[in-house]
């Protein structure tokens, strides 16, 4: 992680510190993040990416407040369960309609074949 010294204070009169200070100003203005928040933003990004830390947090939350955890999980999954049920129902209706159509076509073909046989006789 990059760490830029703040302006003012010991060593800012040297040539290298002025260059670092200029680069710090350039980076922070480009990122639109104040300098004192630069480390916090990168730390937050690191925490969001860290899946293991997130999983540990979830396990700790579930251990400390199991009823709240289960309530949250159920509330979060309820819309998905509802959507799944609706889509399953719609698929079942489509399959039934297709089966009815196939039975109608099969019956029609049988009737046509029967009519052709009676005409030949």
Phi and psi restraints in degrees (range 20) as a CNS / XPLOR table:
assign (resid 1 and name C) (resid 2 and name N)
       (resid 2 and name CA) (resid 2 and name C) 1.0 -79.5 20.0 2
assign (resid 2 and name N) (resid 2 and name CA)
       (resid 2 and name C) (resid 3 and name N) 1.0 138.5 20.0 2
assign (resid 2 and name C) (resid 3 and name N)
       (resid 3 and name CA) (resid 3 and name C) 1.0 -129.4 20.0 2
assign (resid 3 and name N) (resid 3 and name CA)
       (resid 3 and name C) (resid 4 and name N) 1.0 120.2 20.0 2
assign (resid 3 and name C) (resid 4 and name N)
       (resid 4 and name CA) (resid 4 and name C) 1.0 -107.2 20.0 2
assign (resid 4 and name N) (resid 4 and name CA)
       (resid 4 and name C) (resid 5 and name N) 1.0 132.9 20.0 2
assign (resid 4 and name C) (resid 5 and name N)
       (resid 5 and name CA) (resid 5 and name C) 1.0 -69.7 20.0 2
assign (resid 5 and name N) (resid 5 and name CA)
       (resid 5 and name C) (resid 6 and name N) 1.0 150.6 20.0 2
assign (resid 5 and name C) (resid 6 and name N)
       (resid 6 and name CA) (resid 6 and name C) 1.0 -74.9 20.0 2
assign (resid 6 and name N) (resid 6 and name CA)
       (resid 6 and name C) (resid 7 and name N) 1.0 156.4 20.0 2
assign (resid 6 and name C) (resid 7 and name N)
       (resid 7 and name CA) (resid 7 and name C) 1.0 -70.5 20.0 2
assign (resid 7 and name N) (resid 7 and name CA)
       (resid 7 and name C) (resid 8 and name N) 1.0 151.4 20.0 2
assign (resid 7 and name C) (resid 8 and name N)
       (resid 8 and name CA) (resid 8 and name C) 1.0 81.6 20.0 2
assign (resid 8 and name N) (resid 8 and name CA)
       (resid 8 and name C) (resid 9 and name N) 1.0 170.9 20.0 2
assign (resid 8 and name C) (resid 9 and name N)
       (resid 9 and name CA) (resid 9 and name C) 1.0 88.8 20.0 2
assign (resid 9 and name N) (resid 9 and name CA)
       (resid 9 and name C) (resid 10 and name N) 1.0 -172.3 20.0 2
assign (resid 9 and name C) (resid 10 and name N)
       (resid 10 and name CA) (resid 10 and name C) 1.0 -68.0 20.0 2
assign (resid 10 and name N) (resid 10 and name CA)
       (resid 10 and name C) (resid 11 and name N) 1.0 134.6 20.0 2
assign (resid 10 and name C) (resid 11 and name N)
       (resid 11 and name CA) (resid 11 and name C) 1.0 84.5 20.0 2
assign (resid 11 and name N) (resid 11 and name CA)
       (resid 11 and name C) (resid 12 and name N) 1.0 4.4 20.0 2
assign (resid 11 and name C) (resid 12 and name N)
       (resid 12 and name CA) (resid 12 and name C) 1.0 -79.9 20.0 2
assign (resid 12 and name N) (resid 12 and name CA)
       (resid 12 and name C) (resid 13 and name N) 1.0 -13.3 20.0 2
assign (resid 12 and name C) (resid 13 and name N)
       (resid 13 and name CA) (resid 13 and name C) 1.0 -82.0 20.0 2
assign (resid 13 and name N) (resid 13 and name CA)
       (resid 13 and name C) (resid 14 and name N) 1.0 -8.8 20.0 2
assign (resid 13 and name C) (resid 14 and name N)
       (resid 14 and name CA) (resid 14 and name C) 1.0 -79.2 20.0 2
assign (resid 14 and name N) (resid 14 and name CA)
       (resid 14 and name C) (resid 15 and name N) 1.0 158.7 20.0 2
assign (resid 14 and name C) (resid 15 and name N)
       (resid 15 and name CA) (resid 15 and name C) 1.0 -65.1 20.0 2
assign (resid 15 and name N) (resid 15 and name CA)
       (resid 15 and name C) (resid 16 and name N) 1.0 -42.3 20.0 2
assign (resid 15 and name C) (resid 16 and name N)
       (resid 16 and name CA) (resid 16 and name C) 1.0 -65.4 20.0 2
assign (resid 16 and name N) (resid 16 and name CA)
       (resid 16 and name C) (resid 17 and name N) 1.0 -39.8 20.0 2
assign (resid 16 and name C) (resid 17 and name N)
       (resid 17 and name CA) (resid 17 and name C) 1.0 -68.0 20.0 2
assign (resid 17 and name N) (resid 17 and name CA)
       (resid 17 and name C) (resid 18 and name N) 1.0 -33.1 20.0 2
assign (resid 17 and name C) (resid 18 and name N)
       (resid 18 and name CA) (resid 18 and name C) 1.0 -66.9 20.0 2
assign (resid 18 and name N) (resid 18 and name CA)
       (resid 18 and name C) (resid 19 and name N) 1.0 -38.5 20.0 2
assign (resid 18 and name C) (resid 19 and name N)
       (resid 19 and name CA) (resid 19 and name C) 1.0 -66.5 20.0 2
assign (resid 19 and name N) (resid 19 and name CA)
       (resid 19 and name C) (resid 20 and name N) 1.0 -42.5 20.0 2
assign (resid 19 and name C) (resid 20 and name N)
       (resid 20 and name CA) (resid 20 and name C) 1.0 -63.7 20.0 2
assign (resid 20 and name N) (resid 20 and name CA)
       (resid 20 and name C) (resid 21 and name N) 1.0 -40.8 20.0 2
assign (resid 20 and name C) (resid 21 and name N)
       (resid 21 and name CA) (resid 21 and name C) 1.0 -62.3 20.0 2
assign (resid 21 and name N) (resid 21 and name CA)
       (resid 21 and name C) (resid 22 and name N) 1.0 -39.9 20.0 2
assign (resid 21 and name C) (resid 22 and name N)
       (resid 22 and name CA) (resid 22 and name C) 1.0 -65.9 20.0 2
assign (resid 22 and name N) (resid 22 and name CA)
       (resid 22 and name C) (resid 23 and name N) 1.0 -43.1 20.0 2
assign (resid 22 and name C) (resid 23 and name N)
       (resid 23 and name CA) (resid 23 and name C) 1.0 -63.5 20.0 2
assign (resid 23 and name N) (resid 23 and name CA)
       (resid 23 and name C) (resid 24 and name N) 1.0 -39.1 20.0 2
assign (resid 23 and name C) (resid 24 and name N)
       (resid 24 and name CA) (resid 24 and name C) 1.0 -61.7 20.0 2
assign (resid 24 and name N) (resid 24 and name CA)
       (resid 24 and name C) (resid 25 and name N) 1.0 -44.6 20.0 2
assign (resid 24 and name C) (resid 25 and name N)
       (resid 25 and name CA) (resid 25 and name C) 1.0 -62.9 20.0 2
assign (resid 25 and name N) (resid 25 and name CA)
       (resid 25 and name C) (resid 26 and name N) 1.0 -39.5 20.0 2
assign (resid 25 and name C) (resid 26 and name N)
       (resid 26 and name CA) (resid 26 and name C) 1.0 -64.5 20.0 2
assign (resid 26 and name N) (resid 26 and name CA)
       (resid 26 and name C) (resid 27 and name N) 1.0 -47.9 20.0 2
assign (resid 26 and name C) (resid 27 and name N)
       (resid 27 and name CA) (resid 27 and name C) 1.0 -64.3 20.0 2
assign (resid 27 and name N) (resid 27 and name CA)
       (resid 27 and name C) (resid 28 and name N) 1.0 -44.7 20.0 2
assign (resid 27 and name C) (resid 28 and name N)
       (resid 28 and name CA) (resid 28 and name C) 1.0 -69.1 20.0 2
assign (resid 28 and name N) (resid 28 and name CA)
       (resid 28 and name C) (resid 29 and name N) 1.0 -34.7 20.0 2
assign (resid 28 and name C) (resid 29 and name N)
       (resid 29 and name CA) (resid 29 and name C) 1.0 -73.1 20.0 2
assign (resid 29 and name N) (resid 29 and name CA)
       (resid 29 and name C) (resid 30 and name N) 1.0 -33.5 20.0 2
assign (resid 29 and name C) (resid 30 and name N)
       (resid 30 and name CA) (resid 30 and name C) 1.0 -68.6 20.0 2
assign (resid 30 and name N) (resid 30 and name CA)
       (resid 30 and name C) (resid 31 and name N) 1.0 -35.9 20.0 2
assign (resid 30 and name C) (resid 31 and name N)
       (resid 31 and name CA) (resid 31 and name C) 1.0 -84.8 20.0 2
assign (resid 31 and name N) (resid 31 and name CA)
       (resid 31 and name C) (resid 32 and name N) 1.0 -9.9 20.0 2
assign (resid 31 and name C) (resid 32 and name N)
       (resid 32 and name CA) (resid 32 and name C) 1.0 57.1 20.0 2
assign (resid 32 and name N) (resid 32 and name CA)
       (resid 32 and name C) (resid 33 and name N) 1.0 35.3 20.0 2
assign (resid 32 and name C) (resid 33 and name N)
       (resid 33 and name CA) (resid 33 and name C) 1.0 -122.0 20.0 2
assign (resid 33 and name N) (resid 33 and name CA)
       (resid 33 and name C) (resid 34 and name N) 1.0 126.1 20.0 2
assign (resid 33 and name C) (resid 34 and name N)
       (resid 34 and name CA) (resid 34 and name C) 1.0 -58.5 20.0 2
assign (resid 34 and name N) (resid 34 and name CA)
       (resid 34 and name C) (resid 35 and name N) 1.0 150.9 20.0 2
assign (resid 34 and name C) (resid 35 and name N)
       (resid 35 and name CA) (resid 35 and name C) 1.0 -59.7 20.0 2
assign (resid 35 and name N) (resid 35 and name CA)
       (resid 35 and name C) (resid 36 and name N) 1.0 -41.9 20.0 2
assign (resid 35 and name C) (resid 36 and name N)
       (resid 36 and name CA) (resid 36 and name C) 1.0 -70.1 20.0 2
assign (resid 36 and name N) (resid 36 and name CA)
       (resid 36 and name C) (resid 37 and name N) 1.0 -14.4 20.0 2
assign (resid 36 and name C) (resid 37 and name N)
       (resid 37 and name CA) (resid 37 and name C) 1.0 -100.4 20.0 2
assign (resid 37 and name N) (resid 37 and name CA)
       (resid 37 and name C) (resid 38 and name N) 1.0 -3.2 20.0 2
assign (resid 37 and name C) (resid 38 and name N)
       (resid 38 and name CA) (resid 38 and name C) 1.0 -61.4 20.0 2
assign (resid 38 and name N) (resid 38 and name CA)
       (resid 38 and name C) (resid 39 and name N) 1.0 -46.6 20.0 2
assign (resid 38 and name C) (resid 39 and name N)
       (resid 39 and name CA) (resid 39 and name C) 1.0 -66.4 20.0 2
assign (resid 39 and name N) (resid 39 and name CA)
       (resid 39 and name C) (resid 40 and name N) 1.0 -36.9 20.0 2
assign (resid 39 and name C) (resid 40 and name N)
       (resid 40 and name CA) (resid 40 and name C) 1.0 -67.5 20.0 2
assign (resid 40 and name N) (resid 40 and name CA)
       (resid 40 and name C) (resid 41 and name N) 1.0 -39.3 20.0 2
assign (resid 40 and name C) (resid 41 and name N)
       (resid 41 and name CA) (resid 41 and name C) 1.0 -66.3 20.0 2
assign (resid 41 and name N) (resid 41 and name CA)
       (resid 41 and name C) (resid 42 and name N) 1.0 -43.1 20.0 2
assign (resid 41 and name C) (resid 42 and name N)
       (resid 42 and name CA) (resid 42 and name C) 1.0 -69.3 20.0 2
assign (resid 42 and name N) (resid 42 and name CA)
       (resid 42 and name C) (resid 43 and name N) 1.0 -33.3 20.0 2
assign (resid 42 and name C) (resid 43 and name N)
       (resid 43 and name CA) (resid 43 and name C) 1.0 -67.3 20.0 2
assign (resid 43 and name N) (resid 43 and name CA)
       (resid 43 and name C) (resid 44 and name N) 1.0 -40.8 20.0 2
assign (resid 43 and name C) (resid 44 and name N)
       (resid 44 and name CA) (resid 44 and name C) 1.0 -63.3 20.0 2
assign (resid 44 and name N) (resid 44 and name CA)
       (resid 44 and name C) (resid 45 and name N) 1.0 -42.0 20.0 2
assign (resid 44 and name C) (resid 45 and name N)
       (resid 45 and name CA) (resid 45 and name C) 1.0 -62.8 20.0 2
assign (resid 45 and name N) (resid 45 and name CA)
       (resid 45 and name C) (resid 46 and name N) 1.0 -42.2 20.0 2
assign (resid 45 and name C) (resid 46 and name N)
       (resid 46 and name CA) (resid 46 and name C) 1.0 -62.5 20.0 2
assign (resid 46 and name N) (resid 46 and name CA)
       (resid 46 and name C) (resid 47 and name N) 1.0 -41.0 20.0 2
assign (resid 46 and name C) (resid 47 and name N)
       (resid 47 and name CA) (resid 47 and name C) 1.0 -67.4 20.0 2
assign (resid 47 and name N) (resid 47 and name CA)
       (resid 47 and name C) (resid 48 and name N) 1.0 -36.9 20.0 2
assign (resid 47 and name C) (resid 48 and name N)
       (resid 48 and name CA) (resid 48 and name C) 1.0 -68.5 20.0 2
assign (resid 48 and name N) (resid 48 and name CA)
       (resid 48 and name C) (resid 49 and name N) 1.0 -34.2 20.0 2
assign (resid 48 and name C) (resid 49 and name N)
       (resid 49 and name CA) (resid 49 and name C) 1.0 -77.9 20.0 2
assign (resid 49 and name N) (resid 49 and name CA)
       (resid 49 and name C) (resid 50 and name N) 1.0 -27.9 20.0 2
assign (resid 49 and name C) (resid 50 and name N)
       (resid 50 and name CA) (resid 50 and name C) 1.0 -73.2 20.0 2
assign (resid 50 and name N) (resid 50 and name CA)
       (resid 50 and name C) (resid 51 and name N) 1.0 96.8 20.0 2
assign (resid 50 and name C) (resid 51 and name N)
       (resid 51 and name CA) (resid 51 and name C) 1.0 -69.3 20.0 2
assign (resid 51 and name N) (resid 51 and name CA)
       (resid 51 and name C) (resid 52 and name N) 1.0 -36.5 20.0 2
assign (resid 51 and name C) (resid 52 and name N)
       (resid 52 and name CA) (resid 52 and name C) 1.0 -62.9 20.0 2
assign (resid 52 and name N) (resid 52 and name CA)
       (resid 52 and name C) (resid 53 and name N) 1.0 -43.4 20.0 2
assign (resid 52 and name C) (resid 53 and name N)
       (resid 53 and name CA) (resid 53 and name C) 1.0 -64.1 20.0 2
assign (resid 53 and name N) (resid 53 and name CA)
       (resid 53 and name C) (resid 54 and name N) 1.0 -38.7 20.0 2
assign (resid 53 and name C) (resid 54 and name N)
       (resid 54 and name CA) (resid 54 and name C) 1.0 -64.4 20.0 2
assign (resid 54 and name N) (resid 54 and name CA)
       (resid 54 and name C) (resid 55 and name N) 1.0 -42.9 20.0 2
assign (resid 54 and name C) (resid 55 and name N)
       (resid 55 and name CA) (resid 55 and name C) 1.0 -64.4 20.0 2
assign (resid 55 and name N) (resid 55 and name CA)
       (resid 55 and name C) (resid 56 and name N) 1.0 -40.0 20.0 2
assign (resid 55 and name C) (resid 56 and name N)
       (resid 56 and name CA) (resid 56 and name C) 1.0 -63.5 20.0 2
assign (resid 56 and name N) (resid 56 and name CA)
       (resid 56 and name C) (resid 57 and name N) 1.0 -39.3 20.0 2
assign (resid 56 and name C) (resid 57 and name N)
       (resid 57 and name CA) (resid 57 and name C) 1.0 -63.2 20.0 2
assign (resid 57 and name N) (resid 57 and name CA)
       (resid 57 and name C) (resid 58 and name N) 1.0 -42.9 20.0 2
assign (resid 57 and name C) (resid 58 and name N)
       (resid 58 and name CA) (resid 58 and name C) 1.0 -65.0 20.0 2
assign (resid 58 and name N) (resid 58 and name CA)
       (resid 58 and name C) (resid 59 and name N) 1.0 -42.7 20.0 2
assign (resid 58 and name C) (resid 59 and name N)
       (resid 59 and name CA) (resid 59 and name C) 1.0 -64.4 20.0 2
assign (resid 59 and name N) (resid 59 and name CA)
       (resid 59 and name C) (resid 60 and name N) 1.0 -40.8 20.0 2
assign (resid 59 and name C) (resid 60 and name N)
       (resid 60 and name CA) (resid 60 and name C) 1.0 -64.4 20.0 2
assign (resid 60 and name N) (resid 60 and name CA)
       (resid 60 and name C) (resid 61 and name N) 1.0 -41.9 20.0 2
assign (resid 60 and name C) (resid 61 and name N)
       (resid 61 and name CA) (resid 61 and name C) 1.0 -63.1 20.0 2
assign (resid 61 and name N) (resid 61 and name CA)
       (resid 61 and name C) (resid 62 and name N) 1.0 -43.2 20.0 2
assign (resid 61 and name C) (resid 62 and name N)
       (resid 62 and name CA) (resid 62 and name C) 1.0 -64.8 20.0 2
assign (resid 62 and name N) (resid 62 and name CA)
       (resid 62 and name C) (resid 63 and name N) 1.0 -34.6 20.0 2
assign (resid 62 and name C) (resid 63 and name N)
       (resid 63 and name CA) (resid 63 and name C) 1.0 -74.0 20.0 2
assign (resid 63 and name N) (resid 63 and name CA)
       (resid 63 and name C) (resid 64 and name N) 1.0 -37.0 20.0 2
assign (resid 63 and name C) (resid 64 and name N)
       (resid 64 and name CA) (resid 64 and name C) 1.0 -78.2 20.0 2
assign (resid 64 and name N) (resid 64 and name CA)
       (resid 64 and name C) (resid 65 and name N) 1.0 -38.4 20.0 2
assign (resid 64 and name C) (resid 65 and name N)
       (resid 65 and name CA) (resid 65 and name C) 1.0 -136.1 20.0 2
assign (resid 65 and name N) (resid 65 and name CA)
       (resid 65 and name C) (resid 66 and name N) 1.0 76.0 20.0 2
assign (resid 65 and name C) (resid 66 and name N)
       (resid 66 and name CA) (resid 66 and name C) 1.0 -64.6 20.0 2
assign (resid 66 and name N) (resid 66 and name CA)
       (resid 66 and name C) (resid 67 and name N) 1.0 -38.8 20.0 2
assign (resid 66 and name C) (resid 67 and name N)
       (resid 67 and name CA) (resid 67 and name C) 1.0 -67.9 20.0 2
assign (resid 67 and name N) (resid 67 and name CA)
       (resid 67 and name C) (resid 68 and name N) 1.0 -42.1 20.0 2
assign (resid 67 and name C) (resid 68 and name N)
       (resid 68 and name CA) (resid 68 and name C) 1.0 -64.3 20.0 2
assign (resid 68 and name N) (resid 68 and name CA)
       (resid 68 and name C) (resid 69 and name N) 1.0 -39.6 20.0 2
assign (resid 68 and name C) (resid 69 and name N)
       (resid 69 and name CA) (resid 69 and name C) 1.0 -63.3 20.0 2
assign (resid 69 and name N) (resid 69 and name CA)
       (resid 69 and name C) (resid 70 and name N) 1.0 -48.6 20.0 2
assign (resid 69 and name C) (resid 70 and name N)
       (resid 70 and name CA) (resid 70 and name C) 1.0 -64.6 20.0 2
assign (resid 70 and name N) (resid 70 and name CA)
       (resid 70 and name C) (resid 71 and name N) 1.0 -39.1 20.0 2
assign (resid 70 and name C) (resid 71 and name N)
       (resid 71 and name CA) (resid 71 and name C) 1.0 -61.1 20.0 2
assign (resid 71 and name N) (resid 71 and name CA)
       (resid 71 and name C) (resid 72 and name N) 1.0 -44.7 20.0 2
assign (resid 71 and name C) (resid 72 and name N)
       (resid 72 and name CA) (resid 72 and name C) 1.0 -63.9 20.0 2
assign (resid 72 and name N) (resid 72 and name CA)
       (resid 72 and name C) (resid 73 and name N) 1.0 -43.6 20.0 2
assign (resid 72 and name C) (resid 73 and name N)
       (resid 73 and name CA) (resid 73 and name C) 1.0 -63.9 20.0 2
assign (resid 73 and name N) (resid 73 and name CA)
       (resid 73 and name C) (resid 74 and name N) 1.0 -44.2 20.0 2
assign (resid 73 and name C) (resid 74 and name N)
       (resid 74 and name CA) (resid 74 and name C) 1.0 -64.5 20.0 2
assign (resid 74 and name N) (resid 74 and name CA)
       (resid 74 and name C) (resid 75 and name N) 1.0 -42.5 20.0 2
assign (resid 74 and name C) (resid 75 and name N)
       (resid 75 and name CA) (resid 75 and name C) 1.0 -64.5 20.0 2
assign (resid 75 and name N) (resid 75 and name CA)
       (resid 75 and name C) (resid 76 and name N) 1.0 -36.1 20.0 2
assign (resid 75 and name C) (resid 76 and name N)
       (resid 76 and name CA) (resid 76 and name C) 1.0 -71.3 20.0 2
assign (resid 76 and name N) (resid 76 and name CA)
       (resid 76 and name C) (resid 77 and name N) 1.0 -33.9 20.0 2
assign (resid 76 and name C) (resid 77 and name N)
       (resid 77 and name CA) (resid 77 and name C) 1.0 -88.9 20.0 2
assign (resid 77 and name N) (resid 77 and name CA)
       (resid 77 and name C) (resid 78 and name N) 1.0 -17.2 20.0 2
assign (resid 77 and name C) (resid 78 and name N)
       (resid 78 and name CA) (resid 78 and name C) 1.0 -54.7 20.0 2
assign (resid 78 and name N) (resid 78 and name CA)
       (resid 78 and name C) (resid 79 and name N) 1.0 -47.6 20.0 2
assign (resid 78 and name C) (resid 79 and name N)
       (resid 79 and name CA) (resid 79 and name C) 1.0 -60.0 20.0 2
assign (resid 79 and name N) (resid 79 and name CA)
       (resid 79 and name C) (resid 80 and name N) 1.0 -34.8 20.0 2
assign (resid 79 and name C) (resid 80 and name N)
       (resid 80 and name CA) (resid 80 and name C) 1.0 -69.0 20.0 2
assign (resid 80 and name N) (resid 80 and name CA)
       (resid 80 and name C) (resid 81 and name N) 1.0 -39.4 20.0 2
assign (resid 80 and name C) (resid 81 and name N)
       (resid 81 and name CA) (resid 81 and name C) 1.0 -63.4 20.0 2
assign (resid 81 and name N) (resid 81 and name CA)
       (resid 81 and name C) (resid 82 and name N) 1.0 -42.0 20.0 2
assign (resid 81 and name C) (resid 82 and name N)
       (resid 82 and name CA) (resid 82 and name C) 1.0 -63.7 20.0 2
assign (resid 82 and name N) (resid 82 and name CA)
       (resid 82 and name C) (resid 83 and name N) 1.0 -44.9 20.0 2
assign (resid 82 and name C) (resid 83 and name N)
       (resid 83 and name CA) (resid 83 and name C) 1.0 -62.6 20.0 2
assign (resid 83 and name N) (resid 83 and name CA)
       (resid 83 and name C) (resid 84 and name N) 1.0 -40.8 20.0 2
assign (resid 83 and name C) (resid 84 and name N)
       (resid 84 and name CA) (resid 84 and name C) 1.0 -63.4 20.0 2
assign (resid 84 and name N) (resid 84 and name CA)
       (resid 84 and name C) (resid 85 and name N) 1.0 -42.6 20.0 2
assign (resid 84 and name C) (resid 85 and name N)
       (resid 85 and name CA) (resid 85 and name C) 1.0 -64.2 20.0 2
assign (resid 85 and name N) (resid 85 and name CA)
       (resid 85 and name C) (resid 86 and name N) 1.0 -43.4 20.0 2
assign (resid 85 and name C) (resid 86 and name N)
       (resid 86 and name CA) (resid 86 and name C) 1.0 -64.3 20.0 2
assign (resid 86 and name N) (resid 86 and name CA)
       (resid 86 and name C) (resid 87 and name N) 1.0 -43.0 20.0 2
assign (resid 86 and name C) (resid 87 and name N)
       (resid 87 and name CA) (resid 87 and name C) 1.0 -67.9 20.0 2
assign (resid 87 and name N) (resid 87 and name CA)
       (resid 87 and name C) (resid 88 and name N) 1.0 -36.4 20.0 2
assign (resid 87 and name C) (resid 88 and name N)
       (resid 88 and name CA) (resid 88 and name C) 1.0 -64.9 20.0 2
assign (resid 88 and name N) (resid 88 and name CA)
       (resid 88 and name C) (resid 89 and name N) 1.0 -42.8 20.0 2
assign (resid 88 and name C) (resid 89 and name N)
       (resid 89 and name CA) (resid 89 and name C) 1.0 -61.8 20.0 2
assign (resid 89 and name N) (resid 89 and name CA)
       (resid 89 and name C) (resid 90 and name N) 1.0 -44.9 20.0 2
assign (resid 89 and name C) (resid 90 and name N)
       (resid 90 and name CA) (resid 90 and name C) 1.0 -63.4 20.0 2
assign (resid 90 and name N) (resid 90 and name CA)
       (resid 90 and name C) (resid 91 and name N) 1.0 -40.7 20.0 2
assign (resid 90 and name C) (resid 91 and name N)
       (resid 91 and name CA) (resid 91 and name C) 1.0 -65.1 20.0 2
assign (resid 91 and name N) (resid 91 and name CA)
       (resid 91 and name C) (resid 92 and name N) 1.0 -41.1 20.0 2
assign (resid 91 and name C) (resid 92 and name N)
       (resid 92 and name CA) (resid 92 and name C) 1.0 -61.5 20.0 2
assign (resid 92 and name N) (resid 92 and name CA)
       (resid 92 and name C) (resid 93 and name N) 1.0 -42.1 20.0 2
assign (resid 92 and name C) (resid 93 and name N)
       (resid 93 and name CA) (resid 93 and name C) 1.0 -63.5 20.0 2
assign (resid 93 and name N) (resid 93 and name CA)
       (resid 93 and name C) (resid 94 and name N) 1.0 -40.6 20.0 2
assign (resid 93 and name C) (resid 94 and name N)
       (resid 94 and name CA) (resid 94 and name C) 1.0 -65.5 20.0 2
assign (resid 94 and name N) (resid 94 and name CA)
       (resid 94 and name C) (resid 95 and name N) 1.0 -40.4 20.0 2
assign (resid 94 and name C) (resid 95 and name N)
       (resid 95 and name CA) (resid 95 and name C) 1.0 -65.4 20.0 2
assign (resid 95 and name N) (resid 95 and name CA)
       (resid 95 and name C) (resid 96 and name N) 1.0 -42.0 20.0 2
assign (resid 95 and name C) (resid 96 and name N)
       (resid 96 and name CA) (resid 96 and name C) 1.0 -62.1 20.0 2
assign (resid 96 and name N) (resid 96 and name CA)
       (resid 96 and name C) (resid 97 and name N) 1.0 -42.7 20.0 2
assign (resid 96 and name C) (resid 97 and name N)
       (resid 97 and name CA) (resid 97 and name C) 1.0 -63.9 20.0 2
assign (resid 97 and name N) (resid 97 and name CA)
       (resid 97 and name C) (resid 98 and name N) 1.0 -41.2 20.0 2
assign (resid 97 and name C) (resid 98 and name N)
       (resid 98 and name CA) (resid 98 and name C) 1.0 -64.0 20.0 2
assign (resid 98 and name N) (resid 98 and name CA)
       (resid 98 and name C) (resid 99 and name N) 1.0 -41.9 20.0 2
assign (resid 98 and name C) (resid 99 and name N)
       (resid 99 and name CA) (resid 99 and name C) 1.0 -63.3 20.0 2
assign (resid 99 and name N) (resid 99 and name CA)
       (resid 99 and name C) (resid 100 and name N) 1.0 -41.3 20.0 2
assign (resid 99 and name C) (resid 100 and name N)
       (resid 100 and name CA) (resid 100 and name C) 1.0 -61.4 20.0 2
assign (resid 100 and name N) (resid 100 and name CA)
       (resid 100 and name C) (resid 101 and name N) 1.0 -43.0 20.0 2
assign (resid 100 and name C) (resid 101 and name N)
       (resid 101 and name CA) (resid 101 and name C) 1.0 -63.5 20.0 2
assign (resid 101 and name N) (resid 101 and name CA)
       (resid 101 and name C) (resid 102 and name N) 1.0 -42.4 20.0 2
assign (resid 101 and name C) (resid 102 and name N)
       (resid 102 and name CA) (resid 102 and name C) 1.0 -64.0 20.0 2
assign (resid 102 and name N) (resid 102 and name CA)
       (resid 102 and name C) (resid 103 and name N) 1.0 -39.4 20.0 2
assign (resid 102 and name C) (resid 103 and name N)
       (resid 103 and name CA) (resid 103 and name C) 1.0 -64.9 20.0 2
assign (resid 103 and name N) (resid 103 and name CA)
       (resid 103 and name C) (resid 104 and name N) 1.0 -40.6 20.0 2
assign (resid 103 and name C) (resid 104 and name N)
       (resid 104 and name CA) (resid 104 and name C) 1.0 -62.4 20.0 2
assign (resid 104 and name N) (resid 104 and name CA)
       (resid 104 and name C) (resid 105 and name N) 1.0 -44.7 20.0 2
assign (resid 104 and name C) (resid 105 and name N)
       (resid 105 and name CA) (resid 105 and name C) 1.0 -64.7 20.0 2
assign (resid 105 and name N) (resid 105 and name CA)
       (resid 105 and name C) (resid 106 and name N) 1.0 -41.5 20.0 2
assign (resid 105 and name C) (resid 106 and name N)
       (resid 106 and name CA) (resid 106 and name C) 1.0 -64.6 20.0 2
assign (resid 106 and name N) (resid 106 and name CA)
       (resid 106 and name C) (resid 107 and name N) 1.0 -42.9 20.0 2
assign (resid 106 and name C) (resid 107 and name N)
       (resid 107 and name CA) (resid 107 and name C) 1.0 -64.6 20.0 2
assign (resid 107 and name N) (resid 107 and name CA)
       (resid 107 and name C) (resid 108 and name N) 1.0 -40.3 20.0 2
assign (resid 107 and name C) (resid 108 and name N)
       (resid 108 and name CA) (resid 108 and name C) 1.0 -63.4 20.0 2
assign (resid 108 and name N) (resid 108 and name CA)
       (resid 108 and name C) (resid 109 and name N) 1.0 -43.8 20.0 2
assign (resid 108 and name C) (resid 109 and name N)
       (resid 109 and name CA) (resid 109 and name C) 1.0 -62.5 20.0 2
assign (resid 109 and name N) (resid 109 and name CA)
       (resid 109 and name C) (resid 110 and name N) 1.0 -40.7 20.0 2
assign (resid 109 and name C) (resid 110 and name N)
       (resid 110 and name CA) (resid 110 and name C) 1.0 -63.4 20.0 2
assign (resid 110 and name N) (resid 110 and name CA)
       (resid 110 and name C) (resid 111 and name N) 1.0 -42.2 20.0 2
assign (resid 110 and name C) (resid 111 and name N)
       (resid 111 and name CA) (resid 111 and name C) 1.0 -64.8 20.0 2
assign (resid 111 and name N) (resid 111 and name CA)
       (resid 111 and name C) (resid 112 and name N) 1.0 -39.3 20.0 2
assign (resid 111 and name C) (resid 112 and name N)
       (resid 112 and name CA) (resid 112 and name C) 1.0 -64.7 20.0 2
assign (resid 112 and name N) (resid 112 and name CA)
       (resid 112 and name C) (resid 113 and name N) 1.0 -43.6 20.0 2
assign (resid 112 and name C) (resid 113 and name N)
       (resid 113 and name CA) (resid 113 and name C) 1.0 -64.4 20.0 2
assign (resid 113 and name N) (resid 113 and name CA)
       (resid 113 and name C) (resid 114 and name N) 1.0 -39.5 20.0 2
assign (resid 113 and name C) (resid 114 and name N)
       (resid 114 and name CA) (resid 114 and name C) 1.0 -65.7 20.0 2
assign (resid 114 and name N) (resid 114 and name CA)
       (resid 114 and name C) (resid 115 and name N) 1.0 -41.2 20.0 2
assign (resid 114 and name C) (resid 115 and name N)
       (resid 115 and name CA) (resid 115 and name C) 1.0 -65.2 20.0 2
assign (resid 115 and name N) (resid 115 and name CA)
       (resid 115 and name C) (resid 116 and name N) 1.0 -38.6 20.0 2
assign (resid 115 and name C) (resid 116 and name N)
       (resid 116 and name CA) (resid 116 and name C) 1.0 -66.2 20.0 2
assign (resid 116 and name N) (resid 116 and name CA)
       (resid 116 and name C) (resid 117 and name N) 1.0 -37.8 20.0 2
assign (resid 116 and name C) (resid 117 and name N)
       (resid 117 and name CA) (resid 117 and name C) 1.0 -67.2 20.0 2
assign (resid 117 and name N) (resid 117 and name CA)
       (resid 117 and name C) (resid 118 and name N) 1.0 -38.8 20.0 2
assign (resid 117 and name C) (resid 118 and name N)
       (resid 118 and name CA) (resid 118 and name C) 1.0 -70.9 20.0 2
assign (resid 118 and name N) (resid 118 and name CA)
       (resid 118 and name C) (resid 119 and name N) 1.0 -31.0 20.0 2
assign (resid 118 and name C) (resid 119 and name N)
       (resid 119 and name CA) (resid 119 and name C) 1.0 -68.7 20.0 2
assign (resid 119 and name N) (resid 119 and name CA)
       (resid 119 and name C) (resid 120 and name N) 1.0 -37.4 20.0 2
assign (resid 119 and name C) (resid 120 and name N)
       (resid 120 and name CA) (resid 120 and name C) 1.0 -68.7 20.0 2
assign (resid 120 and name N) (resid 120 and name CA)
       (resid 120 and name C) (resid 121 and name N) 1.0 -31.1 20.0 2
